[in-house]
């Protein structure tokens, strides 16, 4: 399954809005009966369009008031050195996102912490000791304008 039709698109849109919909609710919203809707959801999952389901947690409510953007400059860019750095980053739950970037730096991390002291300790004890790290450049979020994990799907419309 690599082609998306209007029903698949509607299913993706609805599940992005509310991943807790029952199959009956989803089927009603997209205009299908329950069994075909269920088969389509399974096919979208099997094809990798739907990677999983999770709760969206408010980081402020759980005491993670700091969001930092950390650009990581590396000493050298070799396959082995990069793999070791990637493996170490994946093990850090405080790093909620990591991207290869163009321009200056190798990676851009999004790091959460309780407060500035907590971030500082994490940076000194963990980030600065990552393998192959030459330098760190940090910016802090002063407020979120938009933080949405839903992806735009308009370009998929048949």
FINU-714387 format. One line per 10 residues: their letters; for each residue x, y, z of C-alpha. Coordinates in steps of 0.001 Angstrom, whole numbers, padded with zeros to 6 digits, always signed. Layout:
N
A) X Y Z | ... $
***
This chain:
158
XXXXXXXXXX) +000000 +000000 +000000 | +001733 +003147 -001154 | -001222 +005022 -002611 | -003515 +007031 -000395 | -007146 +007463 -001365 | -009687 +009826 +000161 | -010697 +007342 +002870 | -007099 +006650 +003917 | -006451 +010401 +004014 | -009542 +010970 +006142 $
XXXXXXXXXX) -008469 +008183 +008523 | -005010 +009719 +008905 | -006475 +013167 +009540 | -008926 +011908 +012156 | -006357 +009774 +013986 | -003906 +012687 +014106 | -006610 +014749 +015765 | -007694 +012016 +018183 | -005790 +008736 +018318 | -008219 +007391 +020939 $
XXXXXXXXXX) -011203 +007185 +018599 | -012926 +003831 +018638 | -013116 +002067 +015295 | -016885 +002726 +015234 | -016369 +006471 +015810 | -013607 +006601 +013213 | -015684 +004698 +010663 | -018601 +007088 +011150 | -016394 +010165 +010752 | -014784 +008929 +007516 $
XXXXXXXXXX) -017924 +007485 +005974 | -017125 +003769 +006084 | -018618 +000815 +007868 | -016624 -000608 +010782 | -014981 -003631 +009106 | -013529 -001818 +006044 | -012372 +001028 +008291 | -010580 -001416 +010596 | -008906 -003129 +007588 | -007735 +000237 +006249 $
XXXXXXXXXX) -006277 +001278 +009617 | -004402 -002037 +009833 | -003131 -001612 +006269 | -001947 +001941 +007066 | -000144 +000581 +010133 | +001394 -002345 +008220 | +002594 -000014 +005445 | +004258 +002263 +008008 | +002040 +005317 +007496 | +000929 +005011 +011130 $
XXXXXXXXXX) +003973 +004431 +013315 | +002220 +004208 +016677 | -000118 +005785 +019192 | +000769 +007760 +022293 | -000495 +010307 +024780 | +000617 +013904 +024338 | +001827 +015063 +027741 | +002124 +018706 +028779 | +005783 +019042 +029779 | +005028 +021998 +032055 $
XXXXXXXXXX) +002457 +019958 +034024 | +005084 +017317 +034768 | +007709 +019836 +035818 | +009834 +020116 +032677 | +009831 +023902 +032328 | +012983 +024248 +030218 | +013209 +023435 +026521 | +016690 +023915 +025072 | +017879 +023730 +021494 | +021444 +022463 +021465 $
XXXXXXXXXX) +023587 +022513 +018333 | +026336 +019925 +018574 | +029580 +020430 +016669 | +031654 +017288 +016257 | +035406 +016778 +016018 | +035186 +014682 +012863 | +032434 +013214 +010754 | +033196 +009555 +010210 | +030720 +006691 +010116 | +031985 +005063 +013304 $
XXXXXXXXXX) +032257 +008298 +015303 | +028816 +009429 +014178 | +027247 +006058 +015020 | +028706 +006155 +018539 | +027385 +009663 +019073 | +023930 +008712 +017739 | +023803 +005657 +020013 | +024704 +007754 +023065 | +022084 +010396 +022208 | +019348 +007760 +021770 $
XXXXXXXXXX) +019954 +006596 +025356 | +019248 +010035 +026856 | +015555 +010507 +027703 | +016126 +014239 +028222 | +016864 +014535 +024498 | +013363 +014463 +023014 | +014436 +015108 +019410 | +017675 +014962 +017437 | +018219 +015975 +013828 | +021143 +016054 +011439 $
XXXXXXXXXX) +021382 +019652 +010280 | +022893 +021574 +007415 | +025067 +024596 +007930 | +027086 +025006 +011107 | +027049 +021986 +013376 | +026244 +018347 +012908 | +023190 +017762 +015116 | +020406 +019864 +016609 | +018987 +018471 +019844 | +015843 +019389 +021709 $
XXXXXXXXXX) +016445 +018847 +025402 | +013989 +019166 +028286 | +014852 +019824 +031930 | +013110 +020885 +035111 | +014927 +024212 +035324 | +018107 +025991 +034219 | +020181 +024402 +036974 | +018959 +020979 +035889 | +019798 +021702 +032271 | +023225 +023023 +033237 $
XXXXXXXXXX) +024023 +019871 +035203 | +022776 +017662 +032347 | +024867 +019578 +029805 | +028038 +019409 +031922 | +027668 +015771 +032964 | +026201 +014300 +029788 | +026219 +016437 +026663 | +029804 +017661 +027054 | +030944 +014076 +027574 | +029331 +012658 +024471 $
XXXXXXXXXX) +031817 +010945 +022152 | +033324 +013126 +019420 | +031762 +016399 +020650 | +033820 +019512 +019967 | +031392 +022232 +021041 | +027809 +022931 +022125 | +025713 +025999 +021315 | +022490 +026349 +023291 | +019374 +028473 +022859 | +016378 +028344 +025179 $
XXXXXXXXXX) +012703 +028507 +024319 | +011128 +031604 +025816 | +007620 +030399 +024962 | +005868 +028114 +022530 | +003931 +029664 +019675 | +003088 +026301 +018130 | +004027 +022819 +019244 | +002068 +020340 +017195 | +003100 +016896 +016091 | +000288 +016612 +013519 $
XXXXXXXX) +001617 +016619 +009967 | +000014 +018505 +007066 | -001713 +016051 +004736 | -003168 +018330 +002040 | -000570 +017292 -000521 | -001900 +013700 -000340 | -005401 +014619 -001494 | -006326 +012522 -004535 $
***
